[in-house]
Amino acid sequence: MRLNEVNYRDAQPVDGYGPGFFRIGGAVHQGSVLTHAGGTVGWMGYQDHDRLLALAGKIDVLFIGTGAEIAHIPSDLRSALEDAGIGVEVMNSPAACRTYNVLLSEGRRIALAVLAI
């Protein structure tokens, strides 16, 4: 079997997560976060539309992690993102982190907004 090292060119991967934190690119971030090629910042949750909409034209898909369990996001948030041309995939936060890392390793134009577990 041949193993290849994964290079993350455009953004930092999620290295780990736990109760109340995410480790992204080796740095620990407390609470909910938004990460993409432009960096990682705190995310205020579903009401923080502006930070997500600012990614229009820069990403194709936004993964939203809803915490420990999968849940629906507010319909106005989904509509605003889709109207801005941003695809939305909703899953629990651990699954969102794993999926983000896989697509990030493929060089995709993606972002991750995750609620803390």
Wavefront OBJ file of the C-alpha trace (Angstrom):
o trace
v 0.000 0.000 0.000
v 1.259 3.439 -0.867
v 0.644 6.280 1.602
v 0.689 9.904 0.545
v 1.097 12.880 2.811
v -1.855 15.257 2.646
v -0.977 18.877 1.927
v -3.508 21.527 2.839
v -2.623 24.397 0.509
v -5.474 26.809 0.941
v -6.647 26.551 4.548
v -5.926 24.808 7.829
v -7.517 21.436 8.675
v -9.428 20.609 11.824
v -6.907 18.691 13.931
v -9.292 17.867 16.755
v -12.314 18.910 18.777
v -13.861 18.314 22.151
v -16.277 19.839 24.634
v -16.286 23.564 23.847
v -13.228 23.750 21.559
v -11.823 23.068 18.100
v -8.128 22.695 17.210
v -7.548 24.086 13.721
v -4.098 24.184 12.175
v -2.606 23.455 15.599
v -4.310 26.393 17.342
v -7.072 25.875 19.901
v -10.240 27.934 19.428
v -12.822 28.061 22.201
v -16.500 27.984 21.273
v -18.032 27.995 17.808
v -15.802 28.825 14.826
v -15.792 29.691 11.146
v -12.779 28.549 9.152
v -11.868 28.900 5.480
v -8.931 29.874 3.277
v -8.993 33.394 4.755
v -8.455 32.151 8.310
v -10.330 31.068 11.411
v -12.526 33.322 13.532
v -15.091 32.945 16.260
v -18.627 32.396 14.990
v -21.662 33.717 16.841
v -23.970 31.009 15.494
v -26.977 31.103 13.230
v -27.666 34.815 13.723
v -24.148 35.657 12.433
v -25.252 35.858 8.766
v -22.824 38.564 7.678
v -19.640 36.547 8.166
v -21.095 33.666 6.196
v -22.492 35.824 3.390
v -19.107 37.564 3.040
v -17.831 34.249 1.646
v -20.026 34.526 -1.478
v -17.867 34.110 -4.566
v -14.978 32.751 -2.496
v -16.427 29.323 -1.687
v -18.778 26.857 -3.331
v -19.960 24.952 -0.258
v -20.349 25.803 3.414
v -20.460 22.943 5.894
v -22.477 23.828 8.976
v -21.944 21.724 12.083
v -24.952 21.856 14.407
v -23.240 20.608 17.562
v -23.356 17.074 18.931
v -26.589 16.225 17.109
v -27.769 17.055 13.616
v -30.467 19.711 13.531
v -32.169 21.965 11.004
v -30.722 25.424 10.517
v -33.064 28.424 10.347
v -34.764 28.598 6.943
v -33.896 32.299 6.528
v -30.196 31.477 6.926
v -30.351 28.647 4.393
v -32.245 30.871 1.923
v -29.803 33.767 2.308
v -26.800 31.514 1.716
v -28.333 29.782 -1.290
v -29.445 33.138 -2.769
v -25.800 34.260 -2.453
v -24.684 31.202 -4.440
v -23.293 29.279 -1.480
v -24.182 25.602 -1.264
v -25.094 24.484 2.257
v -24.493 21.073 3.830
v -25.747 20.575 7.376
v -24.557 17.785 9.680
v -23.443 17.327 13.275
v -20.176 19.084 14.111
v -17.913 15.986 14.186
v -19.142 14.857 10.746
v -18.818 18.399 9.389
v -15.182 18.568 10.569
v -14.304 15.239 8.960
v -16.030 16.101 5.679
v -14.385 19.531 5.605
v -10.934 17.960 5.997
v -11.493 15.485 3.167
v -12.688 18.116 0.708
v -10.026 20.569 1.857
v -7.350 17.986 1.024
v -8.799 17.872 -2.501
v -8.327 21.626 -2.895
v -12.050 22.458 -2.917
v -13.406 25.970 -2.269
v -15.128 25.311 1.030
v -15.704 26.722 4.495
v -16.754 25.285 7.834
v -19.005 26.940 10.422
v -19.376 24.742 13.488
v -21.195 25.059 16.764
v -19.246 23.806 19.760
v -20.034 20.363 21.062
l 1 2 3 4 5 6 7 8 9 10 11 12 13 14 15 16 17 18 19 20 21 22 23 24 25 26 27 28 29 30 31 32 33 34 35 36 37 38 39 40 41 42 43 44 45 46 47 48 49 50 51 52 53 54 55 56 57 58 59 60 61 62 63 64 65 66 67 68 69 70 71 72 73 74 75 76 77 78 79 80 81 82 83 84 85 86 87 88 89 90 91 92 93 94 95 96 97 98 99 100 101 102 103 104 105 106 107 108 109 110 111 112 113 114 115 116 117
